[in-house]
Amino acid sequence: MTKKKDIKGSGVVIKNKRATFDYEFIDTYTAGIVLTGTEIKSIRAGKASLVDTYCYFTAGELWVKNMYVALYMEGSYNNHMERRERKLLLNRKELRNLEADTKTPGFTIVPVKLFINEKGLAKLTIALAKGKKEYDKRQSLKEKEDRREMDRAMKH
């Protein structure tokens, strides 16, 4: 009898660092993702990226585009396409609210974080976001620099 591998607390967290710099988050949601067998194995190995990803609606369904999931080494002919579009799973009320909000000019849906939950399922944290202006970005950089200076002063 073989031991079942412990997938709880796998610690896989892939963040979209650029999103926090480019966007101001209004609301966040946690969505499930429809994946194939080799995709979940690559994500559990931490071989994924959220750089340049975005979400859009088609026929009332939410999809994530341009999410990179590396090919699984032992995948053979069953392997997946690296940047295919993947369906996101939310309940109907959340989908309706998000779709209505994205119709407002200036709002978009951005993937923020990809992680494995305690049940071993891949989840994607998405945010309804509004793009920051150039001066907002400078303000964010200034706040980050001020925090860094304060931390240095506390250590010395």
VEXTORTI-499255 format. One record per residue (C-alpha): residue number from 0; x, z, y. Coordinates in Angstrom, 1 decimal. Layout:
// VEXTORTI-499255
PT   pos        X        Z        Y
PT   NUM        X        Z        Y
...
//
This chain:
// VEXTORTI-499255
PT   pos        X        Z        Y
PT     0      0.0      0.0      0.0
PT     1      1.4     -1.0      3.4
PT     2      1.1      1.0      6.6
PT     3     -1.0     -0.5      9.3
PT     4      1.1     -1.1     12.4
PT     5      0.1      1.2     15.3
PT     6     -1.1     -1.0     18.2
PT     7     -2.4      1.8     20.3
PT     8     -0.3      2.5     23.3
PT     9      1.6     -0.7     22.9
PT    10      2.5     -0.4     26.6
PT    11      2.2     -4.2     27.3
PT    12      1.4     -4.5     31.0
PT    13      2.0     -7.9     32.8
PT    14      1.5     -7.8     36.6
PT    15      0.9    -10.4     39.2
PT    16      3.2     -9.0     41.9
PT    17      2.7    -11.9     44.2
PT    18     -1.1    -11.3     44.3
PT    19     -0.8     -7.9     46.0
PT    20      1.4     -9.5     48.7
PT    21     -0.8    -12.6     49.3
PT    22     -4.2    -11.1     49.0
PT    23     -6.2     -8.1     50.1
PT    24     -8.3     -6.8     47.2
PT    25    -12.0     -6.1     47.9
PT    26    -13.2     -5.2     44.4
PT    27    -11.6     -5.2     40.9
PT    28    -13.0     -5.8     37.4
PT    29    -11.6     -5.6     33.9
PT    30    -12.5     -8.6     31.8
PT    31    -11.9     -9.5     28.2
PT    32    -10.2    -12.8     27.3
PT    33    -11.0    -15.3     24.6
PT    34     -7.7    -15.9     22.8
PT    35     -6.5    -17.5     19.6
PT    36     -4.5    -15.7     17.0
PT    37     -1.0    -16.8     18.1
PT    38     -1.9    -16.1     21.8
PT    39     -2.6    -12.4     21.2
PT    40      0.6    -12.1     19.2
PT    41      2.6    -13.5     22.1
PT    42      0.9    -11.2     24.5
PT    43      1.6     -8.2     22.4
PT    44      5.3     -9.2     22.4
PT    45      5.1     -9.3     26.2
PT    46      5.6    -13.1     26.5
PT    47      3.1    -14.0     29.2
PT    48      3.0    -14.5     32.9
PT    49      0.3    -14.4     35.7
PT    50      2.4    -16.4     38.3
PT    51      0.2    -19.0     40.1
PT    52     -2.9    -18.1     38.1
PT    53     -6.5    -18.2     39.5
PT    54    -10.0    -17.9     38.3
PT    55    -13.0    -20.2     38.8
PT    56    -16.6    -20.6     37.7
PT    57    -17.9    -23.5     35.6
PT    58    -21.6    -23.5     34.5
PT    59    -21.9    -19.7     35.1
PT    60    -18.8    -18.9     33.1
PT    61    -15.6    -17.4     34.5
PT    62    -12.3    -19.1     33.5
PT    63     -8.7    -18.3     34.2
PT    64     -6.4    -21.3     34.9
PT    65     -2.6    -21.7     34.7
PT    66     -2.0    -18.4     32.8
PT    67      1.2    -18.8     30.8
PT    68      1.4    -17.4     27.2
PT    69      4.6    -18.4     25.4
PT    70      4.4    -20.1     22.1
PT    71      4.6    -17.7     19.1
PT    72      7.8    -18.3     17.1
PT    73      6.1    -18.1     13.7
PT    74      3.1    -20.1     14.8
PT    75      3.9    -23.4     13.1
PT    76      1.1    -26.0     13.4
PT    77     -1.4    -23.3     14.4
PT    78      0.3    -22.6     17.7
PT    79     -1.6    -22.8     21.1
PT    80     -1.1    -24.7     24.3
PT    81      0.9    -22.5     26.7
PT    82     -1.1    -23.1     29.9
PT    83     -4.6    -23.8     28.5
PT    84     -7.7    -22.6     30.4
PT    85     -9.1    -19.3     28.9
PT    86    -12.6    -17.9     29.2
PT    87    -13.0    -14.5     30.7
PT    88    -15.7    -12.1     29.4
PT    89    -17.7    -10.0     31.8
PT    90    -21.4     -8.9     31.7
PT    91    -24.0    -11.0     33.3
PT    92    -24.5     -8.8     36.4
PT    93    -20.8     -8.8     37.2
PT    94    -20.6    -12.6     36.7
PT    95    -23.6    -13.1     39.1
PT    96    -22.1    -10.8     41.7
PT    97    -18.7    -12.4     41.5
PT    98    -20.1    -15.9     41.7
PT    99    -22.2    -15.1     44.8
PT   100    -19.2    -13.5     46.5
PT   101    -16.9    -16.4     45.8
PT   102    -19.3    -18.8     47.6
PT   103    -18.4    -17.0     50.8
PT   104    -15.5    -18.8     52.5
PT   105    -12.1    -17.1     52.3
PT   106    -12.9    -15.2     49.1
PT   107    -11.3    -16.0     45.7
PT   108    -10.8    -14.3     42.3
PT   109     -7.2    -13.5     41.4
PT   110     -5.8    -12.1     38.1
PT   111     -3.9     -8.9     38.9
PT   112     -2.8     -7.4     35.6
PT   113     -2.8     -8.3     31.9
PT   114     -2.7     -5.4     29.4
PT   115     -3.5     -4.3     25.9
PT   116     -6.1     -1.6     25.8
PT   117     -6.3      1.4     23.4
PT   118     -8.3     -0.7     20.9
PT   119     -5.6     -3.3     20.8
PT   120     -7.6     -5.9     22.7
PT   121     -6.1     -8.0     25.6
PT   122     -7.8     -7.3     28.9
PT   123     -7.3     -8.9     32.3
PT   124     -7.8     -7.0     35.5
PT   125     -9.2     -9.4     38.1
PT   126     -9.9     -8.8     41.8
PT   127    -12.2    -10.3     44.3
PT   128     -9.7    -11.0     47.1
PT   129     -9.3    -12.3     50.6
PT   130     -6.2    -14.1     51.7
PT   131     -3.9    -12.2     54.0
PT   132     -2.8    -13.7     57.3
PT   133      0.9    -14.0     58.1
PT   134      0.9    -10.9     60.4
PT   135     -0.8     -8.9     57.6
PT   136      2.0     -9.8     55.2
PT   137      4.6     -8.6     57.8
PT   138      2.7     -5.4     58.1
PT   139      2.8     -4.9     54.3
PT   140      6.5     -5.5     54.3
PT   141      7.0     -3.0     57.2
PT   142      5.0     -0.3     55.3
PT   143      7.0     -0.9     52.2
PT   144     10.3     -0.6     54.1
PT   145      9.1      2.6     55.8
PT   146      8.2      4.1     52.4
PT   147     11.6      3.2     51.1
PT   148     13.3      4.8     54.1
PT   149     11.2      8.0     53.7
PT   150     12.2      8.2     50.0
PT   151     15.9      7.8     50.9
PT   152     15.6     10.6     53.6
PT   153     13.9     12.9     51.0
PT   154     16.7     12.4     48.5
PT   155     19.5     13.2     50.9
//
